[in-house]
Amino acid sequence: MSLTAETMVLTPEKEPSTPTEPAADRRADVEAKQARIAALLQEVACDGLVILEPENFAWLTSGGAARGVLDPAELPGLSFTADQRWVIT
């Protein structure tokens, strides 16, 4: 039996020419999700949306998580309107 190993190496032309800023990408992601929520709120004729589940909190904040909170009942939440968002503590 023979064993063949292949490696993948990115050539310089395949690498991004300018580094992206993670904070800017995260901000754009959160803004896009805010726009989706605004459209949903308008579609269902609601004034706001409250998010309390940690999984939804993480998704809507593009990876944000509460650290150092020992009691799950004290985890932060999010409140959204069509044009604003708040963290609830």
C-alpha positions in Angstrom: 0.0 0.0 0.0 1.2 3.5 -0.7 0.1 6.6 1.0 0.0 9.9 -0.9 -0.3 13.2 0.9 -1.3 16.4 -0.8 -0.9 19.9 0.5 -2.7 23.0 -0.5 -0.7 26.2 -0.6 -2.3 29.5 -1.6 -0.3 31.3 -4.2 0.2 35.1 -3.6 -2.3 36.0 -6.3 -5.1 34.2 -4.5 -4.5 35.9 -1.2 -6.4 39.1 -0.5 -4.6 42.2 -1.6 -5.7 44.3 1.3 -6.5 43.0 4.8 -10.1 43.4 5.9 -10.9 45.0 9.2 -12.9 42.5 11.3 -14.7 45.4 13.2 -15.9 46.9 9.9 -17.1 43.5 8.7 -18.9 42.9 12.0 -20.5 46.3 11.9 -21.8 45.7 8.4 -23.1 42.3 9.4 -25.0 43.7 12.4 -26.4 46.6 10.2 -27.6 44.1 7.6 -29.4 42.0 10.3 -30.9 45.2 11.7 -32.3 45.9 8.2 -33.8 42.3 8.0 -35.4 42.8 11.4 -36.9 46.2 10.3 -38.4 44.5 7.3 -39.8 41.7 9.4 -41.3 44.2 11.9 -43.0 46.1 9.1 -44.2 42.8 7.5 -45.9 41.6 10.7 -46.9 45.1 11.9 -45.0 45.0 15.2 -43.2 47.9 16.9 -40.3 45.9 18.3 -38.6 42.6 18.9 -37.0 41.4 22.1 -34.2 38.7 22.0 -33.4 36.8 25.1 -31.8 33.5 23.9 -28.0 33.5 24.0 -27.9 31.8 20.5 -30.0 34.5 19.0 -28.0 37.2 20.9 -24.8 35.8 19.4 -26.2 35.7 15.9 -27.6 39.2 15.9 -24.4 40.7 17.4 -22.2 38.8 14.9 -20.6 36.7 17.6 -21.1 38.7 20.7 -21.4 36.9 24.0 -21.8 37.8 27.6 -18.8 36.8 29.6 -18.6 36.5 33.4 -22.3 36.1 33.9 -22.9 33.2 36.3 -26.7 33.2 36.5 -28.4 32.4 33.2 -31.3 34.5 34.3 -29.0 37.6 34.2 -27.8 37.2 30.6 -28.3 40.3 28.5 -30.9 40.6 25.9 -31.5 42.7 22.8 -34.4 45.0 22.0 -34.9 46.0 18.3 -37.2 48.6 16.7 -37.2 49.3 13.0 -34.4 51.9 13.4 -32.8 51.3 16.8 -31.3 48.5 18.9 -30.4 48.3 22.6 -28.7 45.9 24.9 -30.9 45.0 27.9 -29.0 44.2 31.1 
